[in-house]
Amino acid sequence: MGRTVLEVGADGVALITIVNPPVNSLALDVLHSLKESYDEALRRNDVKAIVVTGENGKFSGGFDITAFGGLQGGKVEQPKPGYISVEVITNTVEAAKKPSVAAIDGLALGGGLEVAMACHARISTPTAQLGLPELQLGLIPGFGGTQRLPRLVGLAKSLEMMLTSKPVKGQEAQNLGLVDAVVSPNELVDTARKWALDIVERRKPWVPTLYKTDKIEPLGEAREILKFARVQARKQAPNLKHPLVCIDVIEEGILSGPMAGLWKEAEAFQGLLHSDTCKALIHIFFAQRGTSKVPGVTDKGLIPRKVKKVAIVGGGLMGSGIATALILSNYPVILKEVNEKFLQAGIGRVKANLQSRVKKGNMTQEKFEKTMSLLKGTLDYGSFRDVDMVIEAVIEKISLKQEIFADLEKYCPPHCILATNTSTIDLNLIGEKTRSHDRIIGAHFFSPAHVMPLLEIVRTQHTSSQVIVDLLDVGKKIKKTPVVVGNCTGFAVNRIFFPYSQAAFLLVERGTDLYQIDKAITKFGMPMGPFRLADLVGFGVAVATGTQFVVNFPERTYKSMLVPLMQEDNRAGEATRKGFYLYDDKRKASPDPELKKYIEKARSISGATVDPKLVKLSEKDIVEMIFFPVVNEACRVLDEGIAVKAADLDIASVMGMGFPPYRGGPIFWADSLGSKYIYSRLNEWAKTYGDFFKPCAYLADRAAKGIPLVVQALLEIALASICLQARSSLEAMSRHDMAVGGMVGDRDPLNWQLRIQFAQILFSLKISICSDLQVINEASHVPVGGIAKATDLVNVSEAVDVMPRLSGRPCKTTGSLLKLYVCSEVMKKEN
C-alpha cells in the first residue's frame, strides 16, 4: 500500500517522501496520505518549510494507471471532480502557509510533475525526466498541469510538451523555467532544504505557480498560438478529440483565470476517463508491458544470459537495419556477407542509417564514429566462434537458410542462440538439417528494423525457455517491444493481416473503387491504405508472401490476378513509379486512370462480377469488410495457441502494422462492436462471396455464448498464470490416479485434496473471466465452500476451453476431467 512518510529535521524542514514502488505512483491512498502529511506539517510549530521527494531516486511516475480500470468500471469509488486538483494540489500544497520545494530525481511525470509544479520551487538532478504524457492515454493532465505548465514555461512550449507527451531533462527544464536549479543527486535534498528556508527568510521568491504571469504571452499572441495548435492537432490526429479538449482547457485558464481553468480541467478529465479512446489506449499501455510475461517461460525464475557479441548473416535492408539497432544499443556486431561488394554495401547501409541521425541532430559525430566502431565485417565464419547470438537475415529461400543453419551449428559455440529473421517460413523446416532445435528461434524484425518498435519472437515446440528469456532481454535492451508467438506460416502478425489485402482485392474485383478503399482505411486510422502500402513495399514482396498463404490456407484465401497482370507491364509499385498509383519525381502519389483495364482483366480471369451493393459501399462497410477477416484470422491464431494472449496480438498489430492505437488493436476494437455482430456480418458475406469470409469456430463459439474475444491486458496476464496453476494441479491428479490404478473416490485423502485444489483454481479462473483484476487477488483465498453450488461454476467449461490456449500447451482431456473431478465429485460432496 502506497503512502507518504513525514520526517522533521533539526533545521525545521519537514521532508515528505512519496513511497509507492517501483515508480512512486500516485494512487488514491498516496494522494490522501500526501494531504495528511501536509496538514500535519502545517499544524506543527517545529516545521518552518516543506520538501517533497520520492523514495529510491524517483520523484513520481504519475497517477497509478492500474486504478483506471476500477474507476472506469465503477468498481472503485471515484473522487469528486476537483478533489485532487483543487482540494489536494491547490488548496493544500500550493496555498500552504509554509513554503514547499520539490526535490526531483529520476521521474516527475504526469501527476508527479503536477505535484512538483504546485510547490513553490523545484530542484532537479541533470538526468531527471519531467513531462506530462497523459495524452498518450487519451486523457489530459488532471492535477492542474494544463494551468501551471504554461505559467512556468510559456504557452507555446507547454502546448508542445503536452500535445507530444515528450519529457524534458533537468538542464533543459531549468533553461525553460520549469525547475529553479540543477544539482547532483547527492546534493538534491540538502539543496532543496536550504532553498525552502531561503524562501522563509525571503531570500528566494515565494509566488504560487498558478498566479505567475511573466511567461504567458500577450492575449493576441496567445490566441494565435492556440489557433495554430488546433490546426496541427486536427491535421495530425483527425480522429482524436482529447488533444482539442486539452487546448480548450488551457485557453479557458488564459481567458477566464486559472481557477476557472482548473475546474474545466477537472470536468474534462472525468469525461475523457470514460471515453472509448482512453479505454483503448490504457489497454495498449498494459498490453505493451505484458509482452514480457510469457506463461510457462518467464515464470520459471530463469535469468537472462549475457549476450556480449552478435553476428548477422546477410547485410541487405533487413540485416543492416538489425545491425543498426544492435550497435545503437552498444552490442558489438559481426556482419557476414558472401563477397566484398555485398559486405561493403551492407556496411554502407548501416552508415547511412546512422548518418541520418546525425543530420537530424539526434547523434553527434563523435557518437557516430564510436557506434560504427562496434561493427565489423567478414566473409567467413571464422569470427563466429565466440558469438552469443546469430541472426540470419538472407532472402526467403528455404534451401539457403538450411545450409546456413547447418554451418552455424558447426562454427558457433554450443550456447549460441541461432535466430532467423524469416517472416513466413516454418522454423522447423529451417532447422531441419541441424541437431540444435532447442536453440533455434525466430527474431522477426519489421522494416526498417532500426526504426520499427516490434520484435516478433517465434518459438517452436523445441525452443528452450532459456533461449526465449535471452531474446526477450535483448529485445528490450535494443528498445523493441518483444512479442512471443508460436511457429506457423506468417507467425502472428503477418498471418492475421494476410486477409487485409486479399479482402481489398476481392472488393475491387466486385466493383468497389480502389482509391475509395484506401481513403476509407486511412480515415479509419491506418498510416495508408492496402494499395498504397503494396506500392510502397513492392509487388515482389507482396507476391512472395501472398503465395505462402495461398499454399498453406487455400480454403480461405482470395486469389486475385491483379498484381501479376500489372507486373507483366513492369508495374511494381513506387520503385518503378507505377503501381496502383502514379508517382512523380518527389514520389507524390496520384490515381492512375489506366488501372481500370487491369481490374477488368483480373475480374475476367477470376470470374467475378460487379456487385451493385459493393459499388456504392459506405466507408463503414469498407472498413468492416477489410478488417473483420483480420479479426477472424486473429481468432484462429488464438484458438491454435500461436498467440498466448489476445493483448499480444493487439500490441503487435499496433507496432508492426500501424493499426491505430486509439482503437486498442484489432481484437479490442472487435469487442467494442461485439462478437455476435462480427459473426453475423461475416456469415452473411460468406453466403454471398464465398468461404474467404466464413467465420471460424472460435468466433462462432464466442458469438453464440456472448463471450468477449479479449479481456483487459493486465487481467489476461493473471489469467494465464491461473491457467498454468490449473494445468499443474490437473497433472498432479492424473499422476496420482495412475499411481493408484484409477479413481478411488472420496476415501482417498490425497485424491480428494487434489480435486479440491483444482476446483479452487478453476473457481479463480471463472471469477477472473467474469470480473476484473481486483477480484483475482481475492480469488486465491476463496474457501472450499465457495464452490458449493453449481451456479458458482456457471460457464466453467468455457473457462477450461481457454486453459490450453493460455497455458500454451494442448490438453485434450481437460474438459472431461473437469466434469469428472469437479462437477461429479466436488459438487456432489458439497451438496
PyMOL commands that set and color helices and strands:
alter all, ss='L'
color gray80, all
select helices_A, chain A and resi 28-43+55-57+67-73+83-94+111-118+134-137+145-153+155-164+170-176+185-200+209-211+219-236+242-256+258-273+276-290+298-300+317-328+340-359+365-372+382-384+398-411+427-430+437-439+465-477+493-509+514-524+530-537+539-552+554-556+562-568+574-576+595-606+612-615+619-639+646-657+661-663+666-673+675-689+691-693+697-705+713-740+745-747+749-770+773-779+784-787+790-793+796-807+814-830
alter helices_A, ss='H'
color red, helices_A
select strands_A, chain A and resi 3-8+13-19+49-54+100-104+107-109+121-124+129-131+168-169+181-182+310-313+333-336+375-378+389-392+417-420+440-445+454-458+481-485+581-583+589-591
alter strands_A, ss='S'
color yellow, strands_A
deselect
rebuild
show_as cartoon
